């Protein structure tokens, strides 16, 4: 029994006298009896506190409400279930877990009459559910003999929010089995669970059931249906529900906007925001945040600024939702200074806000600012989450800071974050960018439960390194682990084969994609076009580009650059000009990368005048632009123009790179400019501090050999820090044939035969060197050796393009339809060369 205190007038209340009887077995209290009038007075005093405590609880003034509870205790006024219920509701409203647990403890101490009260039990269950305390909520739920609709709704909502979507739907089914009908709280949470799981049919059944239950005019239920259909991509159904709603609130409008944004229909989302304004509805922070998201995706600066201005006009607080959205908008549009102004004005910044600002710095290339912001974040006592660490890893990759990346890896290991799938995938990409493929493998092997993103990260790492066999092996391994590859997986494997020069296998993978239900995307087409062009399959790349265009896939910047490279390698001037016209029509011409590719293409196709015209039209000339023009002139042997461009570069204060010096030295080789070549080589090393690469050493060796200075050429080969390849040694061997350097040719051949045992060109060069010196016996032995080992001469091939037809010519080939006329023309040219005193290949 509860003690019944005597209440005097005023607030002074003496303690109730009690007589305690204690023994070893038991103890209990004996209370004095009070007249009936005193009991009635006590009840009235208890009820007088209820309105005030209820009002304070609803206003979130829990501290004052609990002070009144303490006052009641001091006056020994009995606290009834209504007051506990009001206090619990106040704890629910502001998610005050600590105070709610105090109430729970008070109820347990007060005895079964309180803590087994069905009304209070439900209130407690709802409280723990709203505070996301799954264990406590589940324990209370299991204690209830017959859970009511509020208990079921609380558990369904809690499970749905915490990601236990399947269990939430099972609770919904059990609720129906127990004869409880879902209310307007249970249905929206069940729809959320369906959207998380992608259970379309289940959700449609809930939709029909909700209509039967009479929720066809419930704004809350209908808004959740709009949200579900929008998130799952059924925008027509979302619009249908939206249009049929008798009443809409700001949540409904925002649900529709979010659905369009998530389905990349940002223009439609912006229009919905306009309709919201036209209907006279004042937008909330969430509405403006969604509008800013759509504006940033559309790169609509003016519209986004209007959204920002509207937030200021309405006096909306820069909280975590709105403030972060504005910062994100300005960061995505590259207006970092504007983003900083908003960021530093925000009083309450959470991890999401800091991450958005750091991401903005990383995307803008301000790596040091990004890392400094990370330090500020720690000084504000905020921990790095997985997103923060992913951004730090990306910053390390962009800036080449391997030591910092390893320190970040150590932090993840110490804080048990290294197995997080997002962080682990970032580490794999980062180590791959540093060519630390072994470290990437270690990170991959540590994580046991891998998702598709992580498998793709490791496959991509192998592909970037040209390790096509490992990429292909992992591609099959992931399928054995029941992880179905997506288009990104296929693209990575195709890239790996192309990087390794295995063009045939890459093309086979491309054809297999459709058989496996995967449609090639623009990245697939672009990867294959660029890979074919880089592997000298120019005609195949052009045909593939035509096919892509014919099936309605619009080429992007990279695919156009790839096909222009293919046109240059295939010397297809006509098709290159067609692409040039397409570039002009599509408005790609202002792109410097496209302009550079056009100059390179025209230079390789022999139209150096057109290349120069395009070059002159560009007002601001960059290094790649100069390099393309220098390389084009070098291919045509125009050394004078090459040196003029080099002087122009110096005047424009454009610093040359390795490609520039390769073009300059190649021009010197073509024109036989020994002195100028030595000057360029010296200037490269001393003035610009560029370390010579194989291409530069090769040019110098060819230049020295051309003038017969084989001693200097051999000395340069022996002193160069890089190992000479077959291309450099082969060019020196060819020079030996011209000058009759038999001994050096024999020494070079021995090394080349070991280095390139299947390269027939080296054997032929040595045989021709012997023949030039009259040593026919040795020449015959070399040719006999080639026949015995199946080494065939790589026949020379050339082609010209006349109108729409490409004519291919192979040495000693008489299959062309106009072969007789062609050979007659060659004979006339041969005779003219003899009259001019020139020795032709036919003579030799």
Buried (B, 14 or more C-beta within 10 A) or exposed (E): EEEBBBBEEEEEBEEBEEEEEEEEEEEEEEBEEBEEEEEEBBEEBBEEBBEEBBBBBEEEBBEBBBEBBEEBEEBBBBBBBBBBBBBBBBBBBBEBBEBBBBBBEBBEEBEEEBBEBEEBBBBBBBBBBBBEBBEBBBEBBEEBEEBBBBBBBBBBBBBBBEEBBEBBBBBBEBBEEEEBEBBBBBBBBBBBBBBBBEBBEBBBEBBEBBEEBEBEEBBBBBBBBBBBBBBBBBBEBBBBBBEEBEEBBBBBBBBBBBBBBBBEBBEBBBBBBEEBBEEEBEBBBBBBBBBBBBBBBBEBBEBBBEBBEBBEEEEBEBBBBBBBBBBBBBBBBBBBEBBBEBBEEBEEBEBBBBBBBBBBBBBBEBBEBBBEBBEEBEEEEBEBBBBBBBBBBBBBBBBEBBEBBBEBBEBBEEEEBBBBBBBBBBBBBBBBBBEBBEBBBEBBEEBEEBBBBBBBBBBBBBBBBBBBEBBBEBBEEBEEEEBEBEBBBBBBBBBBBBBBBBBEBBBEBBEEBEEEEBEBBBBBBBBBBBBBBBBBBBBBBBBBBEEBBEEEBEBBBBBBBBBBBBBBBBBBBBBBBBBBEBBEEEEBBEBEBBBBBBBBBBBBBBBBEBBBEBBEEBEEBBBBBBBBBBBBBBBBBBBEBBBEBBEEBEEEEBEBBBBBBBBBBBBBBBBEBBEBBBEBBEBBEEEEEBEBBBBBBBBBBBBBBBBEBBEBBBEBBEEBEEEBEBEBBBBBBBBBBEBEBBEBBBBBBEBBBEBBEEBBBBBBBBBBBBBBBEBEEBBEEBBEEBEEEEBEEEEEEEEEBEEEEBEEBEEEEEEBEEEEEBEEEEEEEBEEBEEEEEEEEEEE
